[in-house]
């Protein structure tokens, strides 16, 4: 009977086959969790700040832009915001990955 495996053991083996890259990952320690949380808060605030600035500029657009140009200028502002947001998200992910990596 020693050859029989429990459902739990079979499930573990199956999960290792399905997602092998998770097998070598270590759990995060409290310091890492705290640091990740702080990084996420920082970048969430940066993105929110950029969003508020863009919304303000969009609201004031009619004061400084002719009606014919408003749509084009608004699209450009939104495109710039999307680019900046993507860059900030990539920067955040890079920092998060650095925290997740074990110190060697």
MODELLER restraints for C-alpha pairs under 7 A, 6 or more apart:
rsr = mdl.restraints
at = mdl.atoms
rsr.add(forms.Gaussian(group=physical.xy_distance, feature=features.Distance(at['CA:16:A'], at['CA:23:A']), mean=6.23, stdev=0.5))
rsr.add(forms.Gaussian(group=physical.xy_distance, feature=features.Distance(at['CA:28:A'], at['CA:100:A']), mean=6.97, stdev=0.5))
rsr.add(forms.Gaussian(group=physical.xy_distance, feature=features.Distance(at['CA:32:A'], at['CA:99:A']), mean=6.16, stdev=0.5))
rsr.add(forms.Gaussian(group=physical.xy_distance, feature=features.Distance(at['CA:32:A'], at['CA:100:A']), mean=6.83, stdev=0.5))
rsr.add(forms.Gaussian(group=physical.xy_distance, feature=features.Distance(at['CA:36:A'], at['CA:96:A']), mean=5.96, stdev=0.5))
rsr.add(forms.Gaussian(group=physical.xy_distance, feature=features.Distance(at['CA:36:A'], at['CA:99:A']), mean=6.99, stdev=0.5))
rsr.add(forms.Gaussian(group=physical.xy_distance, feature=features.Distance(at['CA:39:A'], at['CA:92:A']), mean=6.90, stdev=0.5))
rsr.add(forms.Gaussian(group=physical.xy_distance, feature=features.Distance(at['CA:43:A'], at['CA:88:A']), mean=6.90, stdev=0.5))
rsr.add(forms.Gaussian(group=physical.xy_distance, feature=features.Distance(at['CA:43:A'], at['CA:92:A']), mean=6.53, stdev=0.5))
rsr.add(forms.Gaussian(group=physical.xy_distance, feature=features.Distance(at['CA:47:A'], at['CA:85:A']), mean=6.08, stdev=0.5))
rsr.add(forms.Gaussian(group=physical.xy_distance, feature=features.Distance(at['CA:54:A'], at['CA:77:A']), mean=6.80, stdev=0.5))
rsr.add(forms.Gaussian(group=physical.xy_distance, feature=features.Distance(at['CA:58:A'], at['CA:74:A']), mean=6.38, stdev=0.5))
rsr.add(forms.Gaussian(group=physical.xy_distance, feature=features.Distance(at['CA:61:A'], at['CA:70:A']), mean=6.85, stdev=0.5))
